[in-house]
Amino acid sequence: MDHPDDIIICRCEEITRSEILDALRKGLTDMNDIKRATRAGMGLCQGKTCKKLLASLIAEFTGKDLADILPSTFRPPVRPVTLSHLNENPG
């Protein structure tokens, strides 16, 4: 790794610190806006591994307190579901 900006923030989507900083420089300072612009937090884990890193970068860049950074929203399914599971008849 040559530079700190090459650090992967979102492992599922392979989003780097540099990509997040670019979004922040464009004025996207909300978790949902950054998620939509970069796909950070849209992978299999749905942000479980990267949301704290992402929130820390936003707080550092904006000067906001970490507690003031709202989490991103989740859309179902939060966990991957197989098609066969969806076709099961519970009754």
PDB file of N, CA, C and O in Angstrom, chain B, residues numbered from 101:
ATOM      1  N   MET B 101       0.848  -1.164   0.000  1.00  0.00           N
ATOM      2  CA  MET B 101       0.000   0.000   0.000  1.00  0.00           C
ATOM      3  C   MET B 101       0.899   1.234   0.000  1.00  0.00           C
ATOM      4  O   MET B 101       1.739   1.414   0.881  1.00  0.00           O
ATOM      5  N   ASP B 102       0.700   2.068  -1.001  1.00  0.00           N
ATOM      6  CA  ASP B 102       1.575   3.210  -1.186  1.00  0.00           C
ATOM      7  C   ASP B 102       1.121   4.456  -0.429  1.00  0.00           C
ATOM      8  O   ASP B 102       1.949   5.267  -0.015  1.00  0.00           O
ATOM      9  N   HIS B 103      -0.154   4.609  -0.252  1.00  0.00           N
ATOM     10  CA  HIS B 103      -0.688   5.849   0.301  1.00  0.00           C
ATOM     11  C   HIS B 103      -1.875   5.543   1.214  1.00  0.00           C
ATOM     12  O   HIS B 103      -2.623   4.605   0.939  1.00  0.00           O
ATOM     13  N   PRO B 104      -2.071   6.311   2.298  1.00  0.00           N
ATOM     14  CA  PRO B 104      -3.202   6.055   3.199  1.00  0.00           C
ATOM     15  C   PRO B 104      -4.565   6.128   2.500  1.00  0.00           C
ATOM     16  O   PRO B 104      -5.517   5.477   2.932  1.00  0.00           O
ATOM     17  N   ASP B 105      -4.663   6.920   1.419  1.00  0.00           N
ATOM     18  CA  ASP B 105      -5.941   7.033   0.716  1.00  0.00           C
ATOM     19  C   ASP B 105      -6.287   5.774  -0.055  1.00  0.00           C
ATOM     20  O   ASP B 105      -7.414   5.634  -0.531  1.00  0.00           O
ATOM     21  N   ASP B 106      -5.333   4.846  -0.189  1.00  0.00           N
ATOM     22  CA  ASP B 106      -5.583   3.577  -0.872  1.00  0.00           C
ATOM     23  C   ASP B 106      -6.221   2.540   0.052  1.00  0.00           C
ATOM     24  O   ASP B 106      -6.573   1.448  -0.392  1.00  0.00           O
ATOM     25  N   ILE B 107      -6.368   2.875   1.324  1.00  0.00           N
ATOM     26  CA  ILE B 107      -6.967   1.961   2.299  1.00  0.00           C
ATOM     27  C   ILE B 107      -8.416   1.684   1.896  1.00  0.00           C
ATOM     28  O   ILE B 107      -9.168   2.602   1.568  1.00  0.00           O
ATOM     29  N   ILE B 108      -8.788   0.414   1.925  1.00  0.00           N
ATOM     30  CA  ILE B 108     -10.164   0.018   1.612  1.00  0.00           C
ATOM     31  C   ILE B 108     -11.030   0.287   2.841  1.00  0.00           C
ATOM     32  O   ILE B 108     -10.757  -0.218   3.929  1.00  0.00           O
ATOM     33  N   ILE B 109     -12.065   1.082   2.652  1.00  0.00           N
ATOM     34  CA  ILE B 109     -13.012   1.374   3.736  1.00  0.00           C
ATOM     35  C   ILE B 109     -14.146   0.358   3.717  1.00  0.00           C
ATOM     36  O   ILE B 109     -14.494  -0.214   4.750  1.00  0.00           O
ATOM     37  N   CYS B 110     -14.718   0.138   2.544  1.00  0.00           N
ATOM     38  CA  CYS B 110     -15.804  -0.839   2.383  1.00  0.00           C
ATOM     39  C   CYS B 110     -15.247  -2.044   1.647  1.00  0.00           C
ATOM     40  O   CYS B 110     -15.002  -1.988   0.442  1.00  0.00           O
ATOM     41  N   ARG B 111     -15.049  -3.135   2.377  1.00  0.00           N
ATOM     42  CA  ARG B 111     -14.455  -4.333   1.781  1.00  0.00           C
ATOM     43  C   ARG B 111     -15.388  -5.013   0.788  1.00  0.00           C
ATOM     44  O   ARG B 111     -14.931  -5.536  -0.229  1.00  0.00           O
ATOM     45  N   CYS B 112     -16.670  -5.013   1.064  1.00  0.00           N
ATOM     46  CA  CYS B 112     -17.620  -5.690   0.171  1.00  0.00           C
ATOM     47  C   CYS B 112     -17.647  -5.045  -1.218  1.00  0.00           C
ATOM     48  O   CYS B 112     -17.697  -5.745  -2.230  1.00  0.00           O
ATOM     49  N   GLU B 113     -17.615  -3.733  -1.260  1.00  0.00           N
ATOM     50  CA  GLU B 113     -17.685  -3.006  -2.532  1.00  0.00           C
ATOM     51  C   GLU B 113     -16.326  -2.474  -2.980  1.00  0.00           C
ATOM     52  O   GLU B 113     -16.222  -1.837  -4.028  1.00  0.00           O
ATOM     53  N   GLU B 114     -15.285  -2.734  -2.189  1.00  0.00           N
ATOM     54  CA  GLU B 114     -13.912  -2.306  -2.478  1.00  0.00           C
ATOM     55  C   GLU B 114     -13.812  -0.789  -2.696  1.00  0.00           C
ATOM     56  O   GLU B 114     -13.207  -0.326  -3.663  1.00  0.00           O
ATOM     57  N   ILE B 115     -14.414  -0.035  -1.786  1.00  0.00           N
ATOM     58  CA  ILE B 115     -14.397   1.426  -1.843  1.00  0.00           C
ATOM     59  C   ILE B 115     -13.241   1.925  -0.982  1.00  0.00           C
ATOM     60  O   ILE B 115     -13.115   1.547   0.183  1.00  0.00           O
ATOM     61  N   THR B 116     -12.407   2.767  -1.559  1.00  0.00           N
ATOM     62  CA  THR B 116     -11.224   3.258  -0.857  1.00  0.00           C
ATOM     63  C   THR B 116     -11.513   4.547  -0.084  1.00  0.00           C
ATOM     64  O   THR B 116     -12.527   5.215  -0.291  1.00  0.00           O
ATOM     65  N   ARG B 117     -10.596   4.859   0.796  1.00  0.00           N
ATOM     66  CA  ARG B 117     -10.655   6.122   1.549  1.00  0.00           C
ATOM     67  C   ARG B 117     -10.671   7.305   0.582  1.00  0.00           C
ATOM     68  O   ARG B 117     -11.367   8.293   0.818  1.00  0.00           O
ATOM     69  N   SER B 118      -9.920   7.207  -0.482  1.00  0.00           N
ATOM     70  CA  SER B 118      -9.848   8.257  -1.490  1.00  0.00           C
ATOM     71  C   SER B 118     -11.220   8.519  -2.116  1.00  0.00           C
ATOM     72  O   SER B 118     -11.591   9.675  -2.323  1.00  0.00           O
ATOM     73  N   GLU B 119     -11.971   7.465  -2.417  1.00  0.00           N
ATOM     74  CA  GLU B 119     -13.298   7.623  -3.009  1.00  0.00           C
ATOM     75  C   GLU B 119     -14.259   8.306  -2.036  1.00  0.00           C
ATOM     76  O   GLU B 119     -15.083   9.128  -2.436  1.00  0.00           O
ATOM     77  N   ILE B 120     -14.144   7.958  -0.762  1.00  0.00           N
ATOM     78  CA  ILE B 120     -14.990   8.592   0.253  1.00  0.00           C
ATOM     79  C   ILE B 120     -14.611  10.071   0.381  1.00  0.00           C
ATOM     80  O   ILE B 120     -15.488  10.934   0.426  1.00  0.00           O
ATOM     81  N   LEU B 121     -13.326  10.360   0.438  1.00  0.00           N
ATOM     82  CA  LEU B 121     -12.882  11.757   0.541  1.00  0.00           C
ATOM     83  C   LEU B 121     -13.314  12.572  -0.667  1.00  0.00           C
ATOM     84  O   LEU B 121     -13.666  13.742  -0.519  1.00  0.00           O
ATOM     85  N   ASP B 122     -13.296  11.987  -1.856  1.00  0.00           N
ATOM     86  CA  ASP B 122     -13.776  12.691  -3.052  1.00  0.00           C
ATOM     87  C   ASP B 122     -15.248  13.059  -2.909  1.00  0.00           C
ATOM     88  O   ASP B 122     -15.649  14.169  -3.259  1.00  0.00           O
ATOM     89  N   ALA B 123     -16.044  12.140  -2.402  1.00  0.00           N
ATOM     90  CA  ALA B 123     -17.467  12.413  -2.188  1.00  0.00           C
ATOM     91  C   ALA B 123     -17.655  13.520  -1.150  1.00  0.00           C
ATOM     92  O   ALA B 123     -18.509  14.391  -1.315  1.00  0.00           O
ATOM     93  N   LEU B 124     -16.862  13.486  -0.088  1.00  0.00           N
ATOM     94  CA  LEU B 124     -16.945  14.521   0.945  1.00  0.00           C
ATOM     95  C   LEU B 124     -16.575  15.893   0.379  1.00  0.00           C
ATOM     96  O   LEU B 124     -17.210  16.895   0.708  1.00  0.00           O
ATOM     97  N   ARG B 125     -15.562  15.936  -0.461  1.00  0.00           N
ATOM     98  CA  ARG B 125     -15.143  17.200  -1.079  1.00  0.00           C
ATOM     99  C   ARG B 125     -16.212  17.755  -2.015  1.00  0.00           C
ATOM    100  O   ARG B 125     -16.269  18.961  -2.255  1.00  0.00           O
ATOM    101  N   LYS B 126     -17.053  16.876  -2.540  1.00  0.00           N
ATOM    102  CA  LYS B 126     -18.147  17.306  -3.420  1.00  0.00           C
ATOM    103  C   LYS B 126     -19.355  17.795  -2.621  1.00  0.00           C
ATOM    104  O   LYS B 126     -20.360  18.211  -3.196  1.00  0.00           O
ATOM    105  N   GLY B 127     -19.250  17.741  -1.294  1.00  0.00           N
ATOM    106  CA  GLY B 127     -20.329  18.233  -0.447  1.00  0.00           C
ATOM    107  C   GLY B 127     -21.267  17.176   0.089  1.00  0.00           C
ATOM    108  O   GLY B 127     -22.264  17.507   0.730  1.00  0.00           O
ATOM    109  N   LEU B 128     -20.973  15.921  -0.157  1.00  0.00           N
ATOM    110  CA  LEU B 128     -21.806  14.837   0.350  1.00  0.00           C
ATOM    111  C   LEU B 128     -21.330  14.485   1.747  1.00  0.00           C
ATOM    112  O   LEU B 128     -20.314  13.808   1.907  1.00  0.00           O
ATOM    113  N   THR B 129     -22.047  14.933   2.748  1.00  0.00           N
ATOM    114  CA  THR B 129     -21.604  14.728   4.129  1.00  0.00           C
ATOM    115  C   THR B 129     -22.593  13.901   4.940  1.00  0.00           C
ATOM    116  O   THR B 129     -22.509  13.868   6.168  1.00  0.00           O
ATOM    117  N   ASP B 130     -23.510  13.247   4.283  1.00  0.00           N
ATOM    118  CA  ASP B 130     -24.515  12.410   4.926  1.00  0.00           C
ATOM    119  C   ASP B 130     -24.219  10.958   4.547  1.00  0.00           C
ATOM    120  O   ASP B 130     -23.844  10.674   3.409  1.00  0.00           O
ATOM    121  N   MET B 131     -24.386  10.050   5.492  1.00  0.00           N
ATOM    122  CA  MET B 131     -24.093   8.636   5.240  1.00  0.00           C
ATOM    123  C   MET B 131     -24.868   8.116   4.024  1.00  0.00           C
ATOM    124  O   MET B 131     -24.307   7.395   3.199  1.00  0.00           O
ATOM    125  N   ASN B 132     -26.139   8.471   3.909  1.00  0.00           N
ATOM    126  CA  ASN B 132     -26.939   7.987   2.789  1.00  0.00           C
ATOM    127  C   ASN B 132     -26.460   8.554   1.458  1.00  0.00           C
ATOM    128  O   ASN B 132     -26.424   7.837   0.458  1.00  0.00           O
ATOM    129  N   ASP B 133     -26.092   9.832   1.434  1.00  0.00           N
ATOM    130  CA  ASP B 133     -25.593  10.435   0.193  1.00  0.00           C
ATOM    131  C   ASP B 133     -24.302   9.764  -0.253  1.00  0.00           C
ATOM    132  O   ASP B 133     -24.127   9.469  -1.435  1.00  0.00           O
ATOM    133  N   ILE B 134     -23.409   9.526   0.683  1.00  0.00           N
ATOM    134  CA  ILE B 134     -22.135   8.878   0.358  1.00  0.00           C
ATOM    135  C   ILE B 134     -22.387   7.439  -0.083  1.00  0.00           C
ATOM    136  O   ILE B 134     -21.729   6.941  -0.996  1.00  0.00           O
ATOM    137  N   LYS B 135     -23.320   6.788   0.555  1.00  0.00           N
ATOM    138  CA  LYS B 135     -23.672   5.421   0.193  1.00  0.00           C
ATOM    139  C   LYS B 135     -24.176   5.365  -1.251  1.00  0.00           C
ATOM    140  O   LYS B 135     -23.770   4.495  -2.021  1.00  0.00           O
ATOM    141  N   ARG B 136     -25.060   6.293  -1.612  1.00  0.00           N
ATOM    142  CA  ARG B 136     -25.582   6.319  -2.975  1.00  0.00           C
ATOM    143  C   ARG B 136     -24.511   6.662  -4.005  1.00  0.00           C
ATOM    144  O   ARG B 136     -24.497   6.102  -5.100  1.00  0.00           O
ATOM    145  N   ALA B 137     -23.624   7.572  -3.658  1.00  0.00           N
ATOM    146  CA  ALA B 137     -22.600   8.028  -4.604  1.00  0.00           C
ATOM    147  C   ALA B 137     -21.462   7.027  -4.784  1.00  0.00           C
ATOM    148  O   ALA B 137     -20.890   6.932  -5.870  1.00  0.00           O
ATOM    149  N   THR B 138     -21.127   6.276  -3.725  1.00  0.00           N
ATOM    150  CA  THR B 138     -19.940   5.414  -3.785  1.00  0.00           C
ATOM    151  C   THR B 138     -20.249   3.923  -3.677  1.00  0.00           C
ATOM    152  O   THR B 138     -19.397   3.099  -4.012  1.00  0.00           O
ATOM    153  N   ARG B 139     -21.428   3.561  -3.223  1.00  0.00           N
ATOM    154  CA  ARG B 139     -21.840   2.183  -2.931  1.00  0.00           C
ATOM    155  C   ARG B 139     -21.247   1.656  -1.624  1.00  0.00           C
ATOM    156  O   ARG B 139     -21.416   0.478  -1.310  1.00  0.00           O
ATOM    157  N   ALA B 140     -20.565   2.491  -0.864  1.00  0.00           N
ATOM    158  CA  ALA B 140     -20.035   2.067   0.432  1.00  0.00           C
ATOM    159  C   ALA B 140     -21.202   1.710   1.344  1.00  0.00           C
ATOM    160  O   ALA B 140     -22.089   2.534   1.567  1.00  0.00           O
ATOM    161  N   GLY B 141     -21.209   0.510   1.864  1.00  0.00           N
ATOM    162  CA  GLY B 141     -22.289   0.052   2.728  1.00  0.00           C
ATOM    163  C   GLY B 141     -23.385  -0.685   1.997  1.00  0.00           C
ATOM    164  O   GLY B 141     -24.381  -1.064   2.613  1.00  0.00           O
ATOM    165  N   MET B 142     -23.235  -0.904   0.685  1.00  0.00           N
ATOM    166  CA  MET B 142     -24.271  -1.600  -0.081  1.00  0.00           C
ATOM    167  C   MET B 142     -23.923  -3.059  -0.364  1.00  0.00           C
ATOM    168  O   MET B 142     -24.662  -3.748  -1.068  1.00  0.00           O
ATOM    169  N   GLY B 143     -22.833  -3.519   0.166  1.00  0.00           N
ATOM    170  CA  GLY B 143     -22.406  -4.893  -0.092  1.00  0.00           C
ATOM    171  C   GLY B 143     -23.148  -5.906   0.757  1.00  0.00           C
ATOM    172  O   GLY B 143     -24.161  -5.592   1.381  1.00  0.00           O
ATOM    173  N   LEU B 144     -22.633  -7.121   0.772  1.00  0.00           N
ATOM    174  CA  LEU B 144     -23.276  -8.213   1.505  1.00  0.00           C
ATOM    175  C   LEU B 144     -23.486  -7.910   2.978  1.00  0.00           C
ATOM    176  O   LEU B 144     -24.496  -8.317   3.553  1.00  0.00           O
ATOM    177  N   CYS B 145     -22.552  -7.205   3.596  1.00  0.00           N
ATOM    178  CA  CYS B 145     -22.669  -6.959   5.039  1.00  0.00           C
ATOM    179  C   CYS B 145     -23.587  -5.783   5.348  1.00  0.00           C
ATOM    180  O   CYS B 145     -23.895  -5.533   6.514  1.00  0.00           O
ATOM    181  N   GLN B 146     -24.033  -5.052   4.316  1.00  0.00           N
ATOM    182  CA  GLN B 146     -24.921  -3.905   4.492  1.00  0.00           C
ATOM    183  C   GLN B 146     -24.340  -2.859   5.438  1.00  0.00           C
ATOM    184  O   GLN B 146     -25.072  -2.235   6.206  1.00  0.00           O
ATOM    185  N   GLY B 147     -23.027  -2.669   5.380  1.00  0.00           N
ATOM    186  CA  GLY B 147     -22.376  -1.633   6.166  1.00  0.00           C
ATOM    187  C   GLY B 147     -21.952  -2.044   7.559  1.00  0.00           C
ATOM    188  O   GLY B 147     -21.428  -1.221   8.310  1.00  0.00           O
ATOM    189  N   LYS B 148     -22.162  -3.285   7.920  1.00  0.00           N
ATOM    190  CA  LYS B 148     -21.798  -3.719   9.276  1.00  0.00           C
ATOM    191  C   LYS B 148     -20.311  -3.574   9.543  1.00  0.00           C
ATOM    192  O   LYS B 148     -19.916  -3.312  10.679  1.00  0.00           O
ATOM    193  N   THR B 149     -19.470  -3.740   8.514  1.00  0.00           N
ATOM    194  CA  THR B 149     -18.035  -3.629   8.743  1.00  0.00           C
ATOM    195  C   THR B 149     -17.491  -2.241   8.441  1.00  0.00           C
ATOM    196  O   THR B 149     -16.432  -1.886   8.959  1.00  0.00           O
ATOM    197  N   CYS B 150     -18.165  -1.447   7.631  1.00  0.00           N
ATOM    198  CA  CYS B 150     -17.586  -0.162   7.223  1.00  0.00           C
ATOM    199  C   CYS B 150     -18.283   1.068   7.803  1.00  0.00           C
ATOM    200  O   CYS B 150     -17.743   2.171   7.715  1.00  0.00           O
ATOM    201  N   LYS B 151     -19.460   0.907   8.390  1.00  0.00           N
ATOM    202  CA  LYS B 151     -20.202   2.102   8.811  1.00  0.00           C
ATOM    203  C   LYS B 151     -19.456   2.928   9.861  1.00  0.00           C
ATOM    204  O   LYS B 151     -19.553   4.155   9.854  1.00  0.00           O
ATOM    205  N   LYS B 152     -18.720   2.284  10.757  1.00  0.00           N
ATOM    206  CA  LYS B 152     -17.969   3.043  11.768  1.00  0.00           C
ATOM    207  C   LYS B 152     -16.811   3.808  11.133  1.00  0.00           C
ATOM    208  O   LYS B 152     -16.541   4.951  11.501  1.00  0.00           O
ATOM    209  N   LEU B 153     -16.124   3.173  10.175  1.00  0.00           N
ATOM    210  CA  LEU B 153     -15.043   3.863   9.470  1.00  0.00           C
ATOM    211  C   LEU B 153     -15.586   5.033   8.654  1.00  0.00           C
ATOM    212  O   LEU B 153     -15.005   6.118   8.642  1.00  0.00           O
ATOM    213  N   LEU B 154     -16.689   4.801   7.986  1.00  0.00           N
ATOM    214  CA  LEU B 154     -17.313   5.845   7.178  1.00  0.00           C
ATOM    215  C   LEU B 154     -17.761   7.012   8.054  1.00  0.00           C
ATOM    216  O   LEU B 154     -17.523   8.170   7.709  1.00  0.00           O
ATOM    217  N   ALA B 155     -18.396   6.723   9.168  1.00  0.00           N
ATOM    218  CA  ALA B 155     -18.831   7.771  10.088  1.00  0.00           C
ATOM    219  C   ALA B 155     -17.635   8.542  10.643  1.00  0.00           C
ATOM    220  O   ALA B 155     -17.700   9.762  10.797  1.00  0.00           O
ATOM    221  N   SER B 156     -16.554   7.843  10.939  1.00  0.00           N
ATOM    222  CA  SER B 156     -15.347   8.510  11.433  1.00  0.00           C
ATOM    223  C   SER B 156     -14.758   9.460  10.401  1.00  0.00           C
ATOM    224  O   SER B 156     -14.318  10.557  10.744  1.00  0.00           O
ATOM    225  N   LEU B 157     -14.748   9.045   9.141  1.00  0.00           N
ATOM    226  CA  LEU B 157     -14.241   9.920   8.081  1.00  0.00           C
ATOM    227  C   LEU B 157     -15.121  11.160   7.923  1.00  0.00           C
ATOM    228  O   LEU B 157     -14.613  12.267   7.741  1.00  0.00           O
ATOM    229  N   ILE B 158     -16.432  10.973   7.993  1.00  0.00           N
ATOM    230  CA  ILE B 158     -17.351  12.114   7.886  1.00  0.00           C
ATOM    231  C   ILE B 158     -17.122  13.075   9.042  1.00  0.00           C
ATOM    232  O   ILE B 158     -17.035  14.286   8.841  1.00  0.00           O
ATOM    233  N   ALA B 159     -17.024  12.538  10.250  1.00  0.00           N
ATOM    234  CA  ALA B 159     -16.806  13.379  11.430  1.00  0.00           C
ATOM    235  C   ALA B 159     -15.491  14.131  11.329  1.00  0.00           C
ATOM    236  O   ALA B 159     -15.430  15.323  11.629  1.00  0.00           O
ATOM    237  N   GLU B 160     -14.444  13.445  10.908  1.00  0.00           N
ATOM    238  CA  GLU B 160     -13.132  14.073  10.764  1.00  0.00           C
ATOM    239  C   GLU B 160     -13.165  15.178   9.700  1.00  0.00           C
ATOM    240  O   GLU B 160     -12.604  16.255   9.903  1.00  0.00           O
ATOM    241  N   PHE B 161     -13.812  14.912   8.589  1.00  0.00           N
ATOM    242  CA  PHE B 161     -13.847  15.873   7.485  1.00  0.00           C
ATOM    243  C   PHE B 161     -14.714  17.089   7.818  1.00  0.00           C
ATOM    244  O   PHE B 161     -14.347  18.218   7.492  1.00  0.00           O
ATOM    245  N   THR B 162     -15.860  16.865   8.463  1.00  0.00           N
ATOM    246  CA  THR B 162     -16.808  17.947   8.728  1.00  0.00           C
ATOM    247  C   THR B 162     -16.577  18.654  10.055  1.00  0.00           C
ATOM    248  O   THR B 162     -17.052  19.772  10.256  1.00  0.00           O
ATOM    249  N   GLY B 163     -15.849  18.007  10.964  1.00  0.00           N
ATOM    250  CA  GLY B 163     -15.662  18.582  12.288  1.00  0.00           C
ATOM    251  C   GLY B 163     -16.830  18.309  13.220  1.00  0.00           C
ATOM    252  O   GLY B 163     -16.872  18.822  14.338  1.00  0.00           O
ATOM    253  N   LYS B 164     -17.783  17.497  12.760  1.00  0.00           N
ATOM    254  CA  LYS B 164     -18.928  17.131  13.598  1.00  0.00           C
ATOM    255  C   LYS B 164     -18.506  16.091  14.629  1.00  0.00           C
ATOM    256  O   LYS B 164     -17.533  15.363  14.435  1.00  0.00           O
ATOM    257  N   ASP B 165     -19.252  16.036  15.724  1.00  0.00           N
ATOM    258  CA  ASP B 165     -19.046  14.996  16.713  1.00  0.00           C
ATOM    259  C   ASP B 165     -19.522  13.673  16.119  1.00  0.00           C
ATOM    260  O   ASP B 165     -20.537  13.638  15.422  1.00  0.00           O
ATOM    261  N   LEU B 166     -18.815  12.606  16.383  1.00  0.00           N
ATOM    262  CA  LEU B 166     -19.166  11.292  15.845  1.00  0.00           C
ATOM    263  C   LEU B 166     -20.604  10.898  16.208  1.00  0.00           C
ATOM    264  O   LEU B 166     -21.288  10.242  15.422  1.00  0.00           O
ATOM    265  N   ALA B 167     -21.051  11.298  17.389  1.00  0.00           N
ATOM    266  CA  ALA B 167     -22.411  10.978  17.828  1.00  0.00           C
ATOM    267  C   ALA B 167     -23.472  11.684  16.990  1.00  0.00           C
ATOM    268  O   ALA B 167     -24.628  11.262  16.974  1.00  0.00           O
ATOM    269  N   ASP B 168     -23.091  12.751  16.296  1.00  0.00           N
ATOM    270  CA  ASP B 168     -24.040  13.503  15.468  1.00  0.00           C
ATOM    271  C   ASP B 168     -24.157  12.962  14.042  1.00  0.00           C
ATOM    272  O   ASP B 168     -24.986  13.440  13.268  1.00  0.00           O
ATOM    273  N   ILE B 169     -23.353  11.990  13.696  1.00  0.00           N
ATOM    274  CA  ILE B 169     -23.414  11.390  12.363  1.00  0.00           C
ATOM    275  C   ILE B 169     -24.489  10.305  12.382  1.00  0.00           C
ATOM    276  O   ILE B 169     -24.345   9.292  13.066  1.00  0.00           O
ATOM    277  N   LEU B 170     -25.562  10.522  11.628  1.00  0.00           N
ATOM    278  CA  LEU B 170     -26.665   9.566  11.597  1.00  0.00           C
ATOM    279  C   LEU B 170     -26.302   8.367  10.727  1.00  0.00           C
ATOM    280  O   LEU B 170     -25.647   8.524   9.697  1.00  0.00           O
ATOM    281  N   PRO B 171     -26.724   7.168  11.134  1.00  0.00           N
ATOM    282  CA  PRO B 171     -26.428   5.980  10.331  1.00  0.00           C
ATOM    283  C   PRO B 171     -27.227   5.988   9.026  1.00  0.00           C
ATOM    284  O   PRO B 171     -28.232   6.689   8.906  1.00  0.00           O
ATOM    285  N   SER B 172     -26.772   5.212   8.069  1.00  0.00           N
ATOM    286  CA  SER B 172     -27.506   5.112   6.815  1.00  0.00           C
ATOM    287  C   SER B 172     -28.725   4.225   7.000  1.00  0.00           C
ATOM    288  O   SER B 172     -28.807   3.440   7.945  1.00  0.00           O
ATOM    289  N   THR B 173     -29.660   4.364   6.086  1.00  0.00           N
ATOM    290  CA  THR B 173     -30.860   3.538   6.142  1.00  0.00           C
ATOM    291  C   THR B 173     -30.582   2.186   5.499  1.00  0.00           C
ATOM    292  O   THR B 173     -29.656   2.042   4.700  1.00  0.00           O
ATOM    293  N   PHE B 174     -31.387   1.210   5.853  1.00  0.00           N
ATOM    294  CA  PHE B 174     -31.270  -0.126   5.296  1.00  0.00           C
ATOM    295  C   PHE B 174     -32.538  -0.433   4.532  1.00  0.00           C
ATOM    296  O   PHE B 174     -33.624   0.004   4.913  1.00  0.00           O
ATOM    297  N   ARG B 175     -32.403  -1.171   3.475  1.00  0.00           N
ATOM    298  CA  ARG B 175     -33.553  -1.589   2.692  1.00  0.00           C
ATOM    299  C   ARG B 175     -33.578  -3.115   2.667  1.00  0.00           C
ATOM    300  O   ARG B 175     -32.538  -3.755   2.516  1.00  0.00           O
ATOM    301  N   PRO B 176     -34.767  -3.692   2.815  1.00  0.00           N
ATOM    302  CA  PRO B 176     -34.838  -5.149   2.818  1.00  0.00           C
ATOM    303  C   PRO B 176     -34.417  -5.714   1.467  1.00  0.00           C
ATOM    304  O   PRO B 176     -34.609  -5.035   0.459  1.00  0.00           O
ATOM    305  N   PRO B 177     -33.862  -6.901   1.390  1.00  0.00           N
ATOM    306  CA  PRO B 177     -33.461  -7.696   2.551  1.00  0.00           C
ATOM    307  C   PRO B 177     -32.117  -7.213   3.089  1.00  0.00           C
ATOM    308  O   PRO B 177     -31.202  -6.888   2.332  1.00  0.00           O
ATOM    309  N   VAL B 178     -32.026  -7.175   4.398  1.00  0.00           N
ATOM    310  CA  VAL B 178     -30.791  -6.764   5.042  1.00  0.00           C
ATOM    311  C   VAL B 178     -29.758  -7.877   4.901  1.00  0.00           C
ATOM    312  O   VAL B 178     -28.556  -7.619   4.845  1.00  0.00           O
ATOM    313  N   ARG B 179     -30.233  -9.096   4.846  1.00  0.00           N
ATOM    314  CA  ARG B 179     -29.353 -10.252   4.660  1.00  0.00           C
ATOM    315  C   ARG B 179     -29.714 -10.934   3.343  1.00  0.00           C
ATOM    316  O   ARG B 179     -30.883 -10.951   2.957  1.00  0.00           O
ATOM    317  N   PRO B 180     -28.736 -11.488   2.661  1.00  0.00           N
ATOM    318  CA  PRO B 180     -29.037 -12.190   1.414  1.00  0.00           C
ATOM    319  C   PRO B 180     -29.983 -13.356   1.656  1.00  0.00           C
ATOM    320  O   PRO B 180     -29.848 -14.087   2.636  1.00  0.00           O
ATOM    321  N   VAL B 181     -30.924 -13.518   0.768  1.00  0.00           N
ATOM    322  CA  VAL B 181     -31.908 -14.585   0.868  1.00  0.00           C
ATOM    323  C   VAL B 181     -31.890 -15.350  -0.449  1.00  0.00           C
ATOM    324  O   VAL B 181     -31.876 -14.741  -1.519  1.00  0.00           O
ATOM    325  N   THR B 182     -31.888 -16.669  -0.382  1.00  0.00           N
ATOM    326  CA  THR B 182     -31.910 -17.465  -1.607  1.00  0.00           C
ATOM    327  C   THR B 182     -33.306 -17.448  -2.212  1.00  0.00           C
ATOM    328  O   THR B 182     -34.297 -17.274  -1.502  1.00  0.00           O
ATOM    329  N   LEU B 183     -33.380 -17.628  -3.527  1.00  0.00           N
ATOM    330  CA  LEU B 183     -34.682 -17.665  -4.195  1.00  0.00           C
ATOM    331  C   LEU B 183     -35.516 -18.838  -3.715  1.00  0.00           C
ATOM    332  O   LEU B 183     -36.737 -18.724  -3.601  1.00  0.00           O
ATOM    333  N   SER B 184     -34.877 -19.961  -3.431  1.00  0.00           N
ATOM    334  CA  SER B 184     -35.629 -21.123  -2.943  1.00  0.00           C
ATOM    335  C   SER B 184     -36.289 -20.819  -1.596  1.00  0.00           C
ATOM    336  O   SER B 184     -37.382 -21.311  -1.314  1.00  0.00           O
ATOM    337  N   HIS B 185     -35.628 -20.013  -0.769  1.00  0.00           N
ATOM    338  CA  HIS B 185     -36.211 -19.628   0.515  1.00  0.00           C
ATOM    339  C   HIS B 185     -37.444 -18.752   0.309  1.00  0.00           C
ATOM    340  O   HIS B 185     -38.418 -18.883   1.050  1.00  0.00           O
ATOM    341  N   LEU B 186     -37.422 -17.868  -0.676  1.00  0.00           N
ATOM    342  CA  LEU B 186     -38.567 -17.013  -0.957  1.00  0.00           C
ATOM    343  C   LEU B 186     -39.751 -17.802  -1.489  1.00  0.00           C
ATOM    344  O   LEU B 186     -40.900 -17.404  -1.296  1.00  0.00           O
ATOM    345  N   ASN B 187     -39.480 -18.916  -2.158  1.00  0.00           N
ATOM    346  CA  ASN B 187     -40.543 -19.729  -2.757  1.00  0.00           C
ATOM    347  C   ASN B 187     -41.164 -20.735  -1.788  1.00  0.00           C
ATOM    348  O   ASN B 187     -42.140 -21.408  -2.120  1.00  0.00           O
ATOM    349  N   GLU B 188     -40.587 -20.832  -0.585  1.00  0.00           N
ATOM    350  CA  GLU B 188     -41.116 -21.789   0.398  1.00  0.00           C
ATOM    351  C   GLU B 188     -42.524 -21.362   0.826  1.00  0.00           C
ATOM    352  O   GLU B 188     -42.804 -20.173   0.979  1.00  0.00           O
ATOM    353  N   ASN B 189     -43.373 -22.319   1.009  1.00  0.00           N
ATOM    354  CA  ASN B 189     -44.739 -22.066   1.462  1.00  0.00           C
ATOM    355  C   ASN B 189     -44.817 -22.386   2.950  1.00  0.00           C
ATOM    356  O   ASN B 189     -44.732 -23.554   3.330  1.00  0.00           O
ATOM    357  N   PRO B 190     -44.982 -21.347   3.821  1.00  0.00           N
ATOM    358  CA  PRO B 190     -44.948 -21.602   5.272  1.00  0.00           C
ATOM    359  C   PRO B 190     -46.154 -22.385   5.771  1.00  0.00           C
ATOM    360  O   PRO B 190     -46.097 -22.927   6.874  1.00  0.00           O
ATOM    361  N   GLY B 191     -47.216 -22.470   5.030  1.00  0.00           N
ATOM    362  CA  GLY B 191     -48.405 -23.109   5.572  1.00  0.00           C
ATOM    363  C   GLY B 191     -48.757 -24.317   4.860  1.00  0.00           C
ATOM    364  O   GLY B 191     -49.742 -24.971   5.203  1.00  0.00           O
TER     365      GLY B 191
END
